[in-house]
Amino acid sequence: QVVESGGGSVQSGGSLRLSCAGSGVELEYYAVAWFRQAPDDLREPVVCINQKDVVSFYDDSVKGRFGISRDRASNTISLQMNSLKPENTAAYYCTAGPRCSSYNSPYGNWGQGTQVTVTG
């Protein structure tokens, strides 16, 4: 399974770093993506990193502000979020699967989510 951490509440313009840790799963063999879900909205893909560390952004609004990286030594994937805006407020979910995709279907491991709230 995967476990997210690092969410919280920040003011607009602030930064947060989310982590996705593999528990019983070696993330280096998986594509890992971050999705978000705001209240009353569908779950949407944000960004994915594949097994070769190729990054795919699915939300153009976060390009230049968000970055995804893989740390094989600690078996974690990080999502660095800078210049946060109120519209980035959502629960963020980490998921792993055989390939990157903007669809839910390739992903078989989903975390419980971590809440990000941006005020101001």
N, C-alpha and C positions, 0 to 999 in steps of 0.2 A: 504494500500500500504506500501511498504518499501522504505526507503530513505538511500542511502549510503553517507558517508562522510569520510574524513581523507586521501584521496589520495594526492599525491604530487610528487616532484622530490627529490631523494636522491642519494648519491653516493653509489657505491658498498660496501657492508658490513654494510650499515646503516639499520635503522629500521623505520617502519611505523605501525600505528595502524588504521585500518579501522573500522568504525562503521556502523551498519545497524539498523536503528530505525523503529519501527512499527508505522504507522500513521493510526489510525482507525482499527488496527488489533493487537490483543494480541499475541505476538510472542511465548509466553510460550506454546501455544497450537499447535505450528507448528514445523516441522523440518525446519531448516534454513541452507542454503548452500551458499557458495561463488563459483562463476564461474569466469573465466577470458577469455578475448578475445584479442589476439594480432592482429595487423594489418594483414590483408589477411589470418587470421587463423579462424578456427571454435571456437565457444565458448566451453570451456572445464571446467569440474568440478574440483574444488580444494579440498574442504573439506566441511563436513556437520556435524551439531549437531542436534540430534533428541530431542523429547520432554522429554526424560529421561536423556538428556545431554550425551548421548553416541556419541562419535566422530568417524566419518569415513573419512579417507583420501583417495582421489582419485588420488593424485599425489605424488608418493613416493619421488620425489625430494624436496618436502617442509617439509617432516617429520623431526622433530627435529629443524626446523627453524620457522615454522608457528604454531600458536595455535589459537583455536577458543573457545570462551567462551560466556556464556549467563548471562545477568544481568536482572533478572525478575523485579526488582524494577524500573529500568529505561526503561524496554521494549526494550532492545537493544542486539544485538549480535556483538561481537567484533572479528576482525581478527588481531592478533598480528603477524607482519611479521618481522623477524630478519634475520641478515646476508643476506640481499638482494643481488641478482645478476642481471646483465643486462637482463638475460633471463626471469626474473620475470616481466619485463615491459609489461603492458597490461592494458586494462580497466577491472576493477573488479566489478562484479555484485552480489548483494545479492538477494536471492530468498527464498520464503517460500512455503511449501507444506505439505501434510499429512504425508509424510515419506521421509527419505533420499534416494537418488538415484543418480547415475551418469548420468542419462538421464534427459532431459528437462521436460518430460511429467508430472511428478507428481506435478511440481511447478506451482502455479497459480499467484503468485505475484512476479513481477520482478521490481527491481529498475532501475534507469537511468544509473547507473554505476559511478565509480570514477576512474580517471586515476592514475596509478602508473608508474613512470618512474625512472629507475635505470641507472645511468651513471657510466662510468669508468669501 
